[in-house]
Amino acid sequence: MPQINHQFRLAQRPVGLPKRSDWNYMEEPVRPLAEGEILVKVLYISLDPAMRGWMNDGRSYVPPVGIGEVMRAGAAGRVMESKNPGFAVGDTVTGLFGIQEYAIADGKAVTKVDTKFAPLPVYLSTLGMPGMTAYFGLLETGELKTGETVVISGAAGAVGAVAGQIAKIKGCTVVGIAGGAEKCRYIVKELGFDAAIDYKSEDVRKALHQHCPNGVDVYFDNVGGDILDTVLAQIRRGARIVICGAISQYNNTTPVQGPSNYLSLLVNRASMKGMIVFDHAARYGQAAREMAGWMAEGKLKSREDIVAGLETFPDTLLKLFRGENFGKLVLKVAES
Ligand SMILES: NC(=O)c1ccc[n+]([C@@H]2O[C@H](COP(=O)([O-])OP(=O)(O)OC[C@H]3O[C@@H](n4cnc5c(N)ncnc54)[C@H](OP(=O)(O)O)[C@@H]3O)[C@@H](O)[C@H]2O)c1
């Protein structure tokens, strides 16, 4: 008897925040494998802000998810069947397996991971795509140097929390911007940031003046919008602004809000540069080894916010846009 695969397929392109009716929850039997393929039982799925962009039509760094297609998502699981000599039954793996219970892959973009070193969800978090984004975004795009003043927005999230901790490891002064007292307390008390600004209750401009009296050398931007504009007004000469994301703009039904303070780049001989983590894929292994070392030494903490149940996907995804996730948002599909 073939296994039955439950999955979420894109029903229509959302306008604003995705709605339940933008998805179809379907079931179909798992087809037999062809030569070279593996069958993966999906255990954990990574829910990422970028998924909102993948649902839109138009040119981007990856093609949009087509109407009727299984929603694209990074995930981790276990190989159940293999017709590929590179993978054995029982291997734990990560890849773009989608929002579904079973995935068939040809093995090309599938990575074996070892749960002796870290639990599986951590490979979707600090030792996975978000951690790589923080590492390469800060160290390469941001050209971070010891002793600099770094500001990070989305600071309690999957990417931001890792970026802030890496900046501390590199001997920088780190100020995080996050929503709410609990997230602000966490990044200072538990992650060792020097200061936190609660953008929901504080005047960000004043707080930046207070915490970065000499200005900002590196701004790692995860949110865009007003916060980007406010930080731009307080950069130092030669500052680097890393455009990692702009979550405040992803569900806009009006055009994306650009920074009106961009002439600060001119005055300060500063730069603002976008980064896409996938461009660094060839060096993920090296970065993950270094980050695993920091984790083993207790210098880098990983936090996952795990929600159980594939069927909760449409609502769980929205936690990202409501600021309800605390740590890397992961959907748990099955125990083992
Ligand atoms: N360039 C790349 O290759 C790459 C790769 C991965 C991720 N990213 C980007 O990195 C950013 C963070 O991703 P993540 O996976 O780490 O997500 P995350 O930070 O774990 O979760 C999203 C967080 O964004 C904040 N947020 C939501 N709406 C906001 C708004 N209107 N204004 C300000 N903050 C808002 C919320 O935190 P608060 O409670 O603090 O508001 C929420 O918890 C996203 O922009 C994502 O697209 C880029």
The ligand as a MOL file (V3000), in Angstrom:
LIG
                    3D

  0  0  0     0  0            999 V3000
M  V30 BEGIN CTAB
M  V30 COUNTS 48 52 0 0 0
M  V30 BEGIN ATOM
M  V30 1 N 18.6220 37.6350 2.2190 0
M  V30 2 C 18.5140 36.3460 2.5480 0
M  V30 3 O 19.1080 35.4740 1.9350 0
M  V30 4 C 17.6190 35.9960 3.7020 0
M  V30 5 C 17.6130 34.7000 4.2310 0
M  V30 6 C 16.7970 34.4360 5.3580 0
M  V30 7 C 16.0010 35.4420 5.8900 0
M  V30 8 N 16.0280 36.6810 5.3030 0 CHG=1
M  V30 9 C 15.2280 37.7780 5.8510 0
M  V30 10 O 15.6240 37.9830 7.1880 0
M  V30 11 C 14.5430 38.5390 7.9150 0
M  V30 12 C 14.3350 37.7530 9.1910 0
M  V30 13 O 13.9540 36.4260 8.8600 0
M  V30 14 P 13.8210 35.3200 9.9910 0
M  V30 15 O 13.6500 34.0320 9.3280 0
M  V30 16 O 14.9190 35.5020 10.9530 0 CHG=-1
M  V30 17 O 12.4400 35.7070 10.6820 0
M  V30 18 P 12.2100 36.0230 12.2260 0
M  V30 19 O 12.9760 37.2700 12.5350 0
M  V30 20 O 12.4530 34.8090 13.0240 0
M  V30 21 O 10.6540 36.3170 12.2790 0
M  V30 22 C 10.1100 37.4610 11.7380 0
M  V30 23 C 10.0910 38.6020 12.7730 0
M  V30 24 O 9.9770 39.8420 12.0710 0
M  V30 25 C 9.4540 40.7980 12.9360 0
M  V30 26 N 8.4370 41.5870 12.2430 0
M  V30 27 C 7.3040 41.1560 11.6810 0
M  V30 28 N 6.6210 42.1830 11.1450 0
M  V30 29 C 7.3640 43.3010 11.3950 0
M  V30 30 C 7.1980 44.6780 11.1070 0
M  V30 31 N 6.1230 45.1340 10.4470 0
M  V30 32 N 8.1580 45.5510 11.5120 0
M  V30 33 C 9.2440 45.1100 12.1720 0
M  V30 34 N 9.4600 43.8090 12.4760 0
M  V30 35 C 8.5270 42.9270 12.0910 0
M  V30 36 C 8.8270 40.0450 14.1180 0
M  V30 37 O 9.6530 40.2640 15.2530 0
M  V30 38 P 9.2930 41.4090 16.3270 0
M  V30 39 O 8.4210 40.7430 17.3240 0
M  V30 40 O 10.6270 41.8000 16.8410 0
M  V30 41 O 8.5690 42.4930 15.5890 0
M  V30 42 C 8.8960 38.5970 13.6950 0
M  V30 43 O 9.0440 37.7290 14.7790 0
M  V30 44 C 13.3530 38.5570 6.9710 0
M  V30 45 O 13.2300 39.8330 6.3900 0
M  V30 46 C 13.7480 37.5340 5.9290 0
M  V30 47 O 13.1010 37.7580 4.7060 0
M  V30 48 C 16.8150 36.9720 4.2240 0
M  V30 END ATOM
M  V30 BEGIN BOND
M  V30 1 1 1 2
M  V30 2 2 2 3
M  V30 3 1 2 4
M  V30 4 1 4 5
M  V30 5 2 4 48
M  V30 6 2 5 6
M  V30 7 1 6 7
M  V30 8 2 7 8
M  V30 9 1 8 9
M  V30 10 1 8 48
M  V30 11 1 9 10
M  V30 12 1 9 46
M  V30 13 1 10 11
M  V30 14 1 11 12
M  V30 15 1 11 44
M  V30 16 1 12 13
M  V30 17 1 13 14
M  V30 18 2 14 15
M  V30 19 1 14 16
M  V30 20 1 14 17
M  V30 21 1 17 18
M  V30 22 2 18 19
M  V30 23 1 18 20
M  V30 24 1 18 21
M  V30 25 1 21 22
M  V30 26 1 22 23
M  V30 27 1 23 24
M  V30 28 1 23 42
M  V30 29 1 24 25
M  V30 30 1 25 26
M  V30 31 1 25 36
M  V30 32 1 26 27
M  V30 33 1 26 35
M  V30 34 2 27 28
M  V30 35 1 28 29
M  V30 36 1 29 30
M  V30 37 2 29 35
M  V30 38 1 30 31
M  V30 39 2 30 32
M  V30 40 1 32 33
M  V30 41 2 33 34
M  V30 42 1 34 35
M  V30 43 1 36 37
M  V30 44 1 36 42
M  V30 45 1 37 38
M  V30 46 2 38 39
M  V30 47 1 38 40
M  V30 48 1 38 41
M  V30 49 1 42 43
M  V30 50 1 44 45
M  V30 51 1 44 46
M  V30 52 1 46 47
M  V30 END BOND
M  V30 END CTAB
M  END
